[in-house]
Amino acid sequence: MLVIYQSETGYAERYARWAAARMNVDCFSVSDASWRKGEEAVFFGSVRADKIRGLKKARRRFRIQATVAVGICPYSEGLCERLKKANGYDGILFAVQGGVDRNKLGWMQRRLLDAVSASLKSRGDEDLAQIVREGGDLSSENQLLNFMVWWQAWSIQHGAAPTPKEKKTSASVRNHGAEET
Ligand SMILES: Cc1cc2nc3c(=O)[nH]c(=O)nc-3n(C[C@H](O)[C@H](O)[C@H](O)COP(=O)(O)O)c2cc1C
């Protein structure tokens, strides 16, 4: 299993690295991982106008077992259904909140965010509207809880085949044991 991500301002990457550390598997951006093509992977991608960036490419290159959408909207069943529809994706989907770093965005993207902020405000979500307008970080490792529960079940079901990292670890444990005797 691999963790693959596509991230524009760093939030999807942050979640991907948190998850990979807990899963003890390798983590790559979708464009750096072509040498691992064909492997089973979970994908983390940021949301732009309901599109999960990089998901199509990741699905062409890897056997995607689950996807985590990193956006600004809080998780809801309705959000996941909308994202699945907008991305033509019917697999397992989780949604977590990232953040907005306006300094890393171009003029056009900042203007688009202003429009998103105005629409959130008109729907009565003033707190989120302010974060989108001024920037802010809503990411937290705790939001990966549902994903980690899924991963535990997946690894049990699939016999938790050792990953390259785990193989390396058990080899070094063996070597260490040899030194001691
Ligand atoms: C132009 C633009 C459009 C966005 N559209 C959405 C959206 O439709 N839904 C959403 O939840 N978040 C949306 N966001 C928020 C981003 O998904 C959020 O900032 C995310 O944390 C970015 O992740 P990244 O740093 O990995 O790119 C949008 C952000 C920008 C800049």
The ligand as an ORCA input file, in Angstrom:
! r2SCAN-3c Opt
* xyz 0 1
  C     -10.084     28.433     -6.140
  C     -10.423     27.552     -4.971
  C     -11.599     26.812     -5.004
  C     -11.931     26.001     -3.903
  N     -13.080     25.257     -3.944
  C     -13.417     24.479     -2.878
  C     -14.600     23.695     -2.904
  O     -15.353     23.647     -3.883
  N     -14.903     22.973     -1.786
  C     -14.107     22.962     -0.680
  O     -14.435     22.284      0.305
  N     -12.952     23.670     -0.648
  C     -12.587     24.436     -1.710
  N     -11.424     25.155     -1.695
  C     -10.575     25.094     -0.482
  C      -9.393     24.136     -0.640
  O      -9.804     22.874     -0.997
  C      -8.625     24.090      0.690
  O      -8.019     25.320      0.853
  C      -7.630     22.951      0.803
  O      -7.183     22.869      2.140
  C      -6.429     23.151     -0.116
  O      -5.602     22.022     -0.024
  P      -4.118     22.060     -0.615
  O      -3.322     23.014      0.243
  O      -3.617     20.675     -0.504
  O      -4.216     22.518     -2.034
  C     -11.067     25.950     -2.768
  C      -9.878     26.690     -2.777
  C      -9.542     27.487     -3.865
  C      -8.258     28.252     -3.838
*
